[in-house]
């Protein structure tokens, strides 16, 4: 992981776990950077983060793909969908993520965010719903 992706992951976790509306939807202590074994349902997980240089070098800026997943045992996909919608709203707000990233003194600035993909599916063997999203975030080094 690059310094920018580590800082971005930390900013995403801080933003998501610090949002009262999201915590009300998912429940306290149910927002994870990788779900612990036996996590209570529903829960939100920050999944994979893929990073690549925008140009030839990471010093020119990086593109990051950040995956989110919500797991729910509710009868319908509604619970997972509401939790994921709030998380996507928070992370798609460039100003909000940029402000949290700036507090970390990471040396990187967020210059763009975009929702790339969103999907909800039933996992019948596990008897739960999974709602997933992938976001594209672009960072550039400061100075």
Residue, then its C-alpha position, 0 to 999 in steps of 0.5 A: x500500500x502506498x502512503x496515499x492509500x493508507x491515508x485514504x483508508x484512514x480518512x474513509x474509516x474516520x469519516x464513516x465511523x464518525x457519522x452519526x447517521x451511518x452509525x444509527x443505520x448500521x449500529x455501534x461498532x459495526x463499521x470495520x476496516x476488514x470485518x472481524x470474525x463473528x461480526x454482528x449484523x448488519x455491518x459495513x466493511x471497508x474492503x480492498x483498496x487498489x492504487x496505481x499511478x495516474x501517470x508514470x510515477x506515484x509522485x504525479x498522483x494516484x488513482x485509488x479504487x476503494x471497495x465497500x460491502x454491507x452484510x445484512x440478515x434482514x428479510x429484504x435488501x433494504x437495510x443493506x441498501x440504506x447503509x451502503x447509500x449513506x456510506x457512498x454519499x459520505x465518500x462521494x463527497x469530495x470536500x468531506x473526505x478531503x477535509x478528513x484527509x487534510x487533518x491527517x497531515x498525509x501530504x496528499x490532497x484528494x482531487x476527485x471522487x466518483x462512484x464506479x459500481x454498485x450492486x446488491x445480491x442475495x447470498x443464499x448459502x449464508x442467508x444474507x444480503x450483500x450490498x457492494x460499491x466501488x469508488x474511484x478516488x484520485x489523490x495528488x501530493x501536496x507541494 
